[in-house]
C-alpha cells in the first residue's frame, strides 16, 4: 500500500525492488484497464499481438532506449516490454545477481513494463520462444545475430533458427545505430533473402550507448 492523502491508502502492485519473492519471468508494470499498473503477469501469458519485446542489459537505462521504445510504440501501436536476461547471451559464464537485477528493474518503475528471464537467449532464441512477437533491436545487434560464429553448428543452425522464427510469426524491428564511425541501417546488412520479410527498419538513430555512459561515470 502507498499513502493517498486524508488518511487513505492505495493498493499497489508488487514492487520489484522490495518484494523478496522470485521475480524471474514475471512482467512488471503492465498497464491496467483503469490507467494504473496491473499485477505482474507471467511472460508465457502475454498476448504478443499487443506488445513488442525489447531485449538488452539496460546498464543503465537511458534516453536512447526510451526514444527507441517511443518510436516503436508510435509505429506499431504496441506497448514495449523491456527484457533483461540474467545470463549473458554469448558469454554464458557471466550472470547478474538478484541485487543487481532488482536495481536495474527499478529503473523502469512507472515507465515501461519489464521482465527478467533466467535463460541466456540469443535474439533468434527469443523469436522461437515467443510466438508472434515483434522484437526491437539495434542494427549492430543484427550484425551479431547473423554471425555464424555465435552458433555451434554455424550457418545451418542460423538458417534453421530463422526458418522457425518466420514460421512463428516473428518480426524483428531494426533501429539505425552509429557503428564503427558510420550510421548502420538495415539496408547495409546482408539478410538471407528467404527471411528478408521478417526484418523491418525503424528509422530512429540511437547514438547513445550504455557503455559510453558508464565510461563517463568512470565505471
Backbone torsions as a table, in degrees:
resi	resn	phi	psi	omega
1	UNK	NA	150.2	175.9
2	UNK	-130.0	145.3	-179.5
3	UNK	-58.5	141.5	180.0
4	UNK	-127.7	12.9	179.1
5	UNK	87.1	154.1	178.6
6	UNK	56.2	35.0	177.8
7	UNK	73.1	10.5	-179.4
8	UNK	-100.3	160.6	176.3
9	UNK	-130.7	157.6	178.0
10	UNK	-116.7	131.0	176.2
11	UNK	-72.3	127.1	-178.4
12	UNK	-117.0	154.8	175.1
13	UNK	-64.4	169.2	179.5
14	UNK	-56.7	139.4	177.0
15	UNK	-92.8	126.1	-178.7
16	UNK	-59.2	-39.9	-172.8
17	UNK	-83.1	-7.1	-177.6
18	UNK	-120.1	-32.3	-175.4
19	UNK	-68.9	125.8	-177.1
20	UNK	-81.4	-9.4	-176.4
21	UNK	-69.2	166.9	176.3
22	UNK	-62.1	135.1	-176.0
23	UNK	-122.6	3.9	179.1
24	UNK	-65.2	142.8	176.5
25	UNK	66.5	13.0	175.2
26	UNK	-103.6	129.6	178.2
27	UNK	-89.5	113.6	-179.7
28	UNK	-92.8	156.3	172.9
29	UNK	64.2	32.9	171.7
30	UNK	-70.6	141.8	178.9
31	UNK	-70.8	142.8	178.0
32	UNK	-99.4	169.8	-177.1
33	UNK	-64.1	-27.4	-178.0
34	UNK	-90.7	8.7	177.7
35	UNK	91.6	-1.0	177.5
36	UNK	-95.9	-146.2	179.3
37	UNK	-115.5	137.3	-179.9
38	UNK	-89.4	166.7	174.4
39	UNK	-65.4	151.8	179.2
40	UNK	-56.2	146.6	-178.9
41	UNK	-125.6	139.3	177.5
42	UNK	-63.2	142.6	-174.8
43	UNK	-64.5	-27.3	178.5
44	UNK	-76.5	-2.2	176.2
45	UNK	-102.1	-0.1	-178.0
46	UNK	-72.8	135.0	172.6
47	UNK	-87.8	103.8	-171.6
48	UNK	-74.0	-1.6	172.7
49	UNK	-73.9	-12.9	-178.4
50	UNK	-107.5	-8.6	-170.6
51	UNK	-134.8	158.2	172.9
52	UNK	-119.4	137.3	178.1
53	UNK	-93.4	131.1	-179.9
54	UNK	-123.2	91.8	-178.9
55	UNK	-78.1	153.1	175.9
56	UNK	168.7	175.1	177.0
57	UNK	-89.6	-30.8	176.8
58	UNK	51.1	55.0	-177.5
59	UNK	-125.0	78.5	3.7
60	UNK	-97.2	171.6	167.4
61	UNK	-67.5	134.0	-177.4
62	UNK	-139.6	178.7	-175.9
63	UNK	-54.6	-39.9	-179.1
64	UNK	-61.0	-42.6	177.6
65	UNK	-61.2	-45.4	-176.7
66	UNK	-66.5	-36.5	177.1
67	UNK	-67.3	-39.9	177.2
68	UNK	-60.2	-43.9	180.0
69	UNK	-64.1	-40.6	-179.1
70	UNK	-62.9	-45.5	179.7
71	UNK	-65.3	-36.9	-179.9
72	UNK	-64.8	-44.3	-179.7
73	UNK	-66.6	-37.8	178.0
74	UNK	-64.5	-41.2	-176.1
75	UNK	-72.6	-39.7	-171.1
76	UNK	-108.4	-20.1	-174.1
77	UNK	76.3	8.1	179.8
78	UNK	-101.8	146.3	177.1
79	UNK	-79.8	139.0	-179.6
80	UNK	-85.9	132.5	170.5
81	UNK	-109.4	118.0	176.0
82	UNK	-77.7	143.9	-177.7
83	UNK	-134.8	131.0	178.4
84	UNK	-118.3	131.7	175.2
85	UNK	-93.4	136.2	179.1
86	UNK	-64.5	-37.0	179.5
87	UNK	-102.3	144.9	176.3
88	UNK	-63.4	134.5	-175.2
89	UNK	-65.4	-23.5	-179.9
90	UNK	-113.1	-49.9	178.7
91	UNK	-85.8	78.8	-168.6
92	UNK	-66.9	-11.1	176.6
93	UNK	-78.6	-12.4	179.5
94	UNK	-90.9	131.1	177.7
95	UNK	-144.4	145.7	179.6
96	UNK	-93.6	138.3	178.1
97	UNK	-80.1	168.1	-173.4
98	UNK	-64.3	-35.9	-179.1
99	UNK	-61.9	-44.4	179.1
100	UNK	-66.0	-40.9	-179.9
101	UNK	-62.7	-42.3	179.3
102	UNK	-63.0	-38.0	178.6
103	UNK	-64.0	-40.6	179.1
104	UNK	-68.6	-40.4	-179.4
105	UNK	-64.1	-35.5	-176.8
106	UNK	-65.0	-17.9	177.1
107	UNK	-63.4	-23.0	-172.3
108	UNK	-92.8	-4.9	-174.4
109	UNK	-53.3	125.7	-179.6
110	UNK	64.8	14.0	178.5
111	UNK	-111.0	-62.2	-176.1
112	UNK	-147.2	153.3	170.2
113	UNK	-62.1	148.4	-177.0
114	UNK	-149.9	148.5	-179.7
115	UNK	-142.2	146.0	171.7
116	UNK	-111.5	128.0	177.1
117	UNK	-112.7	142.3	-177.0
118	UNK	-80.8	-18.4	-177.0
119	UNK	-75.4	162.4	-177.4
120	UNK	-68.1	-59.0	170.1
121	UNK	69.5	83.6	164.9
122	UNK	-67.6	162.2	179.5
123	UNK	-55.0	-40.3	-177.8
124	UNK	-67.6	-30.7	176.5
125	UNK	-67.2	-38.9	179.1
126	UNK	-64.7	-39.1	178.8
127	UNK	-63.2	-35.2	178.6
128	UNK	-76.7	-30.9	-173.3
129	UNK	-80.0	-40.1	-173.6
130	UNK	-105.8	96.2	-174.3
131	UNK	-60.1	127.6	176.3
132	UNK	77.5	6.7	-176.7
133	UNK	-72.9	145.1	164.8
134	UNK	-97.8	135.0	-173.8
135	UNK	-124.3	128.9	-178.3
136	UNK	-95.8	133.6	-178.2
137	UNK	-151.3	159.3	174.7
138	UNK	-83.7	156.4	179.4
139	UNK	-60.8	-33.8	178.5
140	UNK	-66.0	-36.3	177.8
141	UNK	-66.0	-34.4	177.9
142	UNK	-65.6	-39.0	176.7
143	UNK	-56.5	-45.4	179.5
144	UNK	-68.4	-38.0	-179.3
145	UNK	-61.0	-35.0	-177.7
146	UNK	-90.2	5.1	-179.9
147	UNK	-82.2	118.5	-177.6
148	UNK	-58.0	-27.6	-174.6
149	UNK	-63.7	-19.2	-178.8
150	UNK	-83.1	-0.1	-176.1
151	UNK	-122.4	134.9	-176.3
152	UNK	-58.5	-38.3	-178.7
153	UNK	-102.3	16.4	173.5
154	UNK	62.7	-136.9	-172.6
155	UNK	-59.3	-39.6	-177.2
156	UNK	-63.5	-39.0	179.2
157	UNK	-68.0	-39.7	177.8
158	UNK	-61.8	-47.6	-177.4
159	UNK	-66.4	-37.3	176.1
160	UNK	-62.9	-41.8	179.2
161	UNK	-64.5	-42.9	178.6
162	UNK	-63.0	-38.8	178.5
163	UNK	-63.5	-42.9	178.8
164	UNK	-64.9	-40.5	177.5
165	UNK	-61.2	-43.4	-178.6
166	UNK	-64.6	-41.9	177.7
167	UNK	-65.1	-26.5	-178.0
168	UNK	-82.6	-8.4	-179.1
169	UNK	83.3	19.7	-179.1
170	UNK	-72.2	139.9	171.5
171	UNK	-125.3	128.5	176.2
172	UNK	-102.1	120.8	176.2
173	UNK	-96.8	124.0	-171.5
174	UNK	-110.1	121.2	-179.7
175	UNK	-94.3	137.1	175.8
176	UNK	-58.9	138.1	177.1
177	UNK	-134.2	145.5	172.1
178	UNK	-79.4	121.2	-171.9
179	UNK	-143.8	124.0	179.9
180	UNK	54.7	40.4	174.0
181	UNK	87.6	-5.1	-179.2
182	UNK	-129.9	163.2	174.4
183	UNK	-84.0	118.8	-178.7
184	UNK	-98.0	126.6	179.7
185	UNK	-122.0	170.6	177.7
186	UNK	-57.4	-35.7	-178.6
187	UNK	-64.5	-21.1	-178.9
188	UNK	-85.2	-6.6	-172.2
189	UNK	-109.9	132.0	-179.7
190	UNK	-82.6	102.4	178.7
191	UNK	-96.7	135.7	177.8
192	UNK	-50.3	128.2	-171.9
193	UNK	-55.9	-39.7	-177.0
194	UNK	-62.5	-19.9	-175.9
195	UNK	-116.3	11.3	-173.6
196	UNK	-60.0	-33.1	-175.2
197	UNK	-70.4	-13.4	177.9
198	UNK	-75.3	-15.5	-171.7
199	UNK	-111.4	127.9	179.8
200	UNK	-125.3	143.4	-179.6
201	UNK	-90.6	134.1	172.1
202	UNK	-110.2	105.3	-172.9
203	UNK	-79.2	81.5	176.4
204	UNK	-150.3	100.2	-174.4
205	UNK	-68.4	127.5	174.9
206	UNK	-106.5	105.4	-177.2
207	UNK	-100.8	6.5	179.6
208	UNK	-105.4	141.7	175.5
209	UNK	-131.1	150.4	178.6
210	UNK	-63.0	-35.9	-179.4
211	UNK	-64.6	-36.2	177.0
212	UNK	-63.8	-43.1	179.9
213	UNK	-63.7	-43.9	179.3
214	UNK	-62.5	-36.0	178.6
215	UNK	-65.2	-39.9	178.5
216	UNK	-67.4	-27.9	179.6
217	UNK	-88.5	0.4	179.9
218	UNK	73.0	26.9	-178.3
219	UNK	-104.6	NA	NA
